[in-house]
Amino acid sequence: MNKYVESLEEFLKLDYKLVITPFEEEGEKGFIVSSPEINGLEVFGVTIDEALKEVNEAKQALFYLQQDKGEKIAYPKGYETNDENLSGRMTIRVPKMLHKRIKDYSNVNGTSLNTSIIQLLNDGFNYNETNILRENIIETLNNKLSFNIEYNMVESSRNVYTLFKNEETNLIKEPKFHYVENFSYKHSFEG
């Protein structure tokens, strides 16, 4: 996304932070509206409504002044594009090897390069979201469950069983550990 406003119409539609300050001097009362995000914007009105109506006229004058000076106007702080501003078209450069991998993927799957890229991006996002969800579930379980390992191990046909007791509920779970070489274990919970 461009960091700067490109047209007057767009500039007038954007919501910048406005500060309304009561004004009173030499018998004259009213309100001053200024914007910390738009350098030089400061208008006066007898009423708040009148002052706010002056803001668009001042924004228009400032836009043309900045354009004449060759300066650009930044978007409001925290501004993000919404879906209406997205065209669905991107132009990217990728390394040749990645391009070849995508082309091979599309040939194997009988799809176009464009469709293949969309599938791969979507699969990558889904994989990431699934991993985040999995990590959150594991963290939640680790925070809520505390197990005491009771060292009652029984070896039976190369499977080792250990009893786990939940300290809160006194329920006993029996995870099953499968022996793998070099004393590493794979496990799955039963019961």
Backbone torsions as a table, in degrees:
resi	resn	phi	psi	omega
1	MET	NA	138.6	174.5
2	ASN	-64.5	140.4	-178.6
3	LYS	-84.2	-6.5	-174.8
4	TYR	-125.2	151.0	179.4
5	VAL	-67.1	135.8	-175.1
6	GLU	-102.7	-23.1	-177.4
7	SER	-140.7	158.6	178.4
8	LEU	-62.4	-43.5	-178.8
9	GLU	-57.4	-44.1	179.4
10	GLU	-65.0	-43.9	-179.0
11	PHE	-59.2	-42.2	-178.9
12	LEU	-68.5	-27.2	-178.9
13	LYS	-82.3	-21.7	-175.2
14	LEU	-72.9	143.3	179.6
15	ASP	-98.3	104.7	176.1
16	TYR	-94.6	155.5	177.0
17	LYS	-66.2	130.2	178.3
18	LEU	-118.1	142.2	177.5
19	VAL	-116.0	125.0	179.9
20	ILE	-106.9	122.0	-177.1
21	THR	-123.6	126.0	175.4
22	PRO	-62.2	144.6	-176.9
23	PHE	-130.1	135.6	174.6
24	GLU	-151.3	120.3	-179.6
25	GLU	-155.3	128.8	178.5
26	GLU	49.4	46.1	176.9
27	GLY	80.5	-6.1	178.7
28	GLU	-94.7	129.1	-179.8
29	LYS	-120.8	152.1	177.9
30	GLY	169.1	-155.1	-176.9
31	PHE	-138.0	140.8	175.1
32	ILE	-108.0	130.7	176.0
33	VAL	-113.1	126.0	177.4
34	SER	-134.0	169.4	179.2
35	SER	-133.9	122.8	176.3
36	PRO	-69.0	-14.3	-177.9
37	GLU	-95.3	-14.0	179.6
38	ILE	-122.0	104.5	-178.5
39	ASN	-62.0	124.5	176.6
40	GLY	95.7	-3.8	-179.7
41	LEU	-86.6	115.0	175.9
42	GLU	-157.1	118.9	-178.3
43	VAL	-128.6	160.7	-179.0
44	PHE	-123.3	144.3	172.8
45	GLY	-148.8	149.7	178.9
46	VAL	-66.1	-37.7	175.6
47	THR	-115.1	165.3	177.9
48	ILE	-62.4	-44.0	179.9
49	ASP	-58.9	-43.3	179.8
50	GLU	-63.3	-41.9	179.5
51	ALA	-65.5	-41.0	179.9
52	LEU	-66.7	-33.6	176.8
53	LYS	-66.2	-30.6	179.1
54	GLU	-70.9	-21.0	-176.2
55	VAL	-60.7	-45.6	-179.3
56	ASN	-63.0	-39.2	177.4
57	GLU	-64.7	-41.1	179.2
58	ALA	-67.5	-39.1	177.8
59	LYS	-62.2	-40.3	179.7
60	GLN	-63.2	-46.6	179.9
61	ALA	-63.3	-42.1	179.3
62	LEU	-64.5	-37.9	179.8
63	PHE	-60.7	-48.0	-178.9
64	TYR	-67.3	-37.2	177.9
65	LEU	-63.2	-46.6	179.1
66	GLN	-63.3	-39.7	179.1
67	GLN	-63.0	-43.4	178.5
68	ASP	-64.1	-34.0	-179.8
69	LYS	-82.7	-7.7	-179.0
70	GLY	78.6	17.5	179.9
71	GLU	-100.4	157.8	-177.6
72	LYS	-112.1	154.7	178.9
73	ILE	-107.1	126.6	-178.7
74	ALA	-78.3	157.1	174.0
75	TYR	-68.7	159.7	176.6
76	PRO	-60.4	152.2	177.8
77	LYS	-60.5	135.9	178.7
78	GLY	80.3	4.0	-179.1
79	TYR	-71.8	133.3	176.0
80	GLU	-131.9	150.3	177.9
81	THR	-69.6	152.2	172.7
82	ASN	-107.9	174.3	-175.6
83	ASP	-58.8	-26.9	-179.0
84	GLU	-65.6	-27.1	-178.4
85	ASN	-86.3	-6.8	-177.6
86	LEU	-90.2	134.2	-178.2
87	SER	-92.9	-19.6	-175.2
88	GLY	87.1	3.9	-179.6
89	ARG	-114.7	133.4	177.0
90	MET	-134.7	147.8	172.7
91	THR	-119.7	122.4	-178.3
92	ILE	-133.3	158.2	172.7
93	ARG	-111.1	135.8	178.1
94	VAL	-129.3	154.1	176.0
95	PRO	-60.7	151.5	-176.7
96	LYS	-57.9	-39.6	-179.8
97	MET	-64.0	-39.5	177.6
98	LEU	-67.0	-41.0	177.5
99	HIS	-58.5	-43.9	178.9
100	LYS	-63.2	-42.5	179.7
101	ARG	-62.1	-40.5	179.2
102	ILE	-67.3	-41.2	178.7
103	LYS	-62.8	-43.6	177.3
104	ASP	-61.6	-42.1	178.8
105	TYR	-60.3	-44.2	-178.7
106	SER	-67.8	-35.6	177.3
107	ASN	-65.4	-44.4	-179.8
108	VAL	-63.3	-38.9	-176.4
109	ASN	-92.7	-3.7	178.1
110	GLY	66.3	36.1	-180.0
111	THR	-123.0	167.3	176.9
112	SER	-75.6	164.0	175.9
113	LEU	-58.2	-43.0	-179.0
114	ASN	-60.0	-48.9	179.4
115	THR	-62.9	-39.1	179.3
116	SER	-63.6	-43.6	178.9
117	ILE	-62.4	-42.7	178.8
118	ILE	-62.0	-44.5	179.0
119	GLN	-62.0	-45.8	-178.0
120	LEU	-65.6	-41.3	176.4
121	LEU	-62.4	-46.3	-179.9
122	ASN	-61.9	-44.8	178.5
123	ASP	-61.3	-39.7	178.6
124	GLY	-63.9	-44.2	177.9
125	PHE	-63.5	-43.9	179.1
126	ASN	-61.6	-41.8	179.2
127	TYR	-61.4	-45.3	178.5
128	ASN	-61.1	-47.5	-179.0
129	GLU	-63.2	-38.6	178.4
130	THR	-65.4	-42.1	178.4
131	ASN	-63.9	-41.7	178.1
132	ILE	-62.7	-44.3	178.1
133	LEU	-61.3	-44.9	179.6
134	ARG	-60.6	-45.0	179.9
135	GLU	-63.7	-38.5	177.9
136	ASN	-65.4	-39.9	178.8
137	ILE	-65.0	-45.8	179.7
138	ILE	-62.0	-43.4	179.3
139	GLU	-62.8	-42.5	178.2
140	THR	-62.1	-45.1	178.8
141	LEU	-63.6	-42.7	179.2
142	ASN	-62.8	-35.8	180.0
143	ASN	-74.4	-30.8	-175.2
144	LYS	-93.8	-25.8	-176.5
145	LEU	-113.0	130.4	171.7
146	SER	-126.0	127.0	-177.1
147	PHE	-110.8	142.5	172.1
148	ASN	-101.5	125.7	177.4
149	ILE	-86.8	121.9	172.7
150	GLU	-97.3	125.7	-172.7
151	TYR	-81.6	54.4	173.2
152	ASN	-100.0	82.5	-176.9
153	MET	-100.7	133.2	179.2
154	VAL	-122.5	125.3	179.2
155	GLU	-94.2	126.9	-179.0
156	SER	-145.0	115.9	178.9
157	SER	46.2	52.7	176.5
158	ARG	64.2	14.6	172.0
159	ASN	-109.8	136.0	179.9
160	VAL	-112.4	130.2	-179.0
161	TYR	-110.3	137.4	175.3
162	THR	-130.1	138.2	178.8
163	LEU	-90.4	134.3	175.8
164	PHE	-116.2	135.4	-178.9
165	LYS	-119.0	124.2	176.7
166	ASN	-76.1	123.0	-175.7
167	GLU	-66.4	-27.8	-177.5
168	GLU	-79.5	-42.6	-172.9
169	THR	-106.5	-9.5	-176.2
170	ASN	60.3	19.7	175.4
171	LEU	-82.6	142.3	179.9
172	ILE	-104.1	124.9	175.9
173	LYS	-105.5	148.6	-179.4
174	GLU	-121.0	89.5	176.4
175	PRO	-73.1	148.4	-178.3
176	LYS	-108.5	124.5	179.1
177	PHE	-106.1	131.1	178.5
178	HIS	-104.8	126.4	-178.1
179	TYR	-69.8	132.9	174.9
180	VAL	-128.4	154.6	-176.3
181	GLU	-52.7	156.7	178.0
182	ASN	63.2	31.9	173.8
183	PHE	59.5	25.0	173.4
184	SER	-97.4	151.4	-174.8
185	TYR	-125.2	141.9	167.7
186	LYS	-105.5	145.1	-178.2
187	HIS	-135.2	155.4	171.7
188	SER	-145.7	143.7	-177.1
189	PHE	-88.3	137.4	175.0
190	GLU	-120.4	153.9	172.7
191	GLY	91.3	NA	NA
